[in-house]
Amino acid sequence: MEQEARQLPSMLLVDDDADFCSVMSRALARRDFDVRVAHNVAQALELARNDPPEYAVIDLNMPGASGLALIPE
């Protein structure tokens, strides 16, 4: 009998800094999170609506819409 695959908690990482996202997503993955990355509010909303994350790390100060716009969603 095969062991059922373990479901990792999902994490949405939203930040306009690509280098920060790269480092942080690797660190979170090492801590057993299934990490999805968005670089702006529009990308984050699309990801969150298609597959709502259990957790999120959101940059509040990004060009364009603030990360605060994601909180109600």
Backbone torsions as a table, in degrees:
resi	resn	phi	psi	omega
1	MET	NA	128.8	-179.6
2	GLU	-78.6	143.2	176.4
3	GLN	-74.2	133.9	-179.8
4	GLU	-67.3	138.4	-179.5
5	ALA	-63.2	137.2	179.8
6	ARG	-77.9	132.5	178.9
7	GLN	-85.0	119.8	178.8
8	LEU	-84.0	147.0	175.7
9	PRO	-65.9	140.8	-177.1
10	SER	-90.1	140.9	-178.8
11	MET	-130.7	128.7	173.7
12	LEU	-103.4	120.6	179.1
13	LEU	-107.5	120.5	-176.4
14	VAL	-123.2	113.6	179.0
15	ASP	-161.0	142.7	-179.6
16	ASP	-80.5	-10.0	-179.6
17	ASP	-89.5	105.8	-176.1
18	ALA	-62.1	-38.5	179.4
19	ASP	-64.8	-44.0	177.4
20	PHE	-60.1	-45.0	-179.8
21	CYS	-61.2	-40.4	179.8
22	SER	-62.6	-49.0	-179.2
23	VAL	-65.7	-47.2	-176.5
24	MET	-67.4	-39.2	-179.4
25	SER	-65.9	-37.8	175.9
26	ARG	-64.6	-42.5	180.0
27	ALA	-63.8	-42.0	179.4
28	LEU	-68.7	-38.0	177.9
29	ALA	-63.6	-37.7	176.8
30	ARG	-65.1	-22.0	178.3
31	ARG	-98.0	22.3	173.5
32	ASP	66.4	45.1	170.2
33	PHE	-112.2	145.2	170.9
34	ASP	-89.7	101.4	-170.1
35	VAL	-96.3	131.4	170.6
36	ARG	-118.1	141.2	-173.7
37	VAL	-118.8	137.1	172.7
38	ALA	-130.8	145.6	-177.9
39	HIS	-106.2	2.8	175.3
40	ASN	-159.0	171.6	-176.0
41	VAL	-63.7	-41.5	-179.0
42	ALA	-60.2	-46.1	177.9
43	GLN	-62.4	-42.5	-178.6
44	ALA	-63.1	-43.0	178.9
45	LEU	-61.7	-42.2	178.7
46	GLU	-61.6	-47.4	179.3
47	LEU	-62.5	-44.9	-176.8
48	ALA	-67.5	-36.0	179.7
49	ARG	-72.6	-34.8	179.8
50	ASN	-74.4	-34.0	-178.1
51	ASP	-155.1	87.9	-175.0
52	PRO	-56.2	129.8	-179.6
53	PRO	-79.1	156.5	174.5
54	GLU	-79.2	-32.5	-178.2
55	TYR	-135.6	160.2	177.1
56	ALA	-149.5	143.8	170.0
57	VAL	-118.9	118.4	-170.9
58	ILE	-126.0	126.0	172.1
59	ASP	-74.3	126.0	-178.5
60	LEU	-86.1	-20.0	-175.4
61	ASN	-114.4	84.1	179.5
62	MET	-122.0	156.7	173.7
63	PRO	-60.8	145.2	-177.3
64	GLY	80.8	-140.5	-178.3
65	ALA	-67.2	141.1	178.2
66	SER	-72.7	151.9	175.0
67	GLY	-60.4	-20.2	176.9
68	LEU	-59.0	-27.5	179.9
69	ALA	-64.2	-19.5	-179.0
70	LEU	-81.7	-24.0	-172.9
71	ILE	-57.3	-49.3	179.8
72	PRO	-62.9	-30.5	-178.5
73	GLU	-70.8	NA	NA
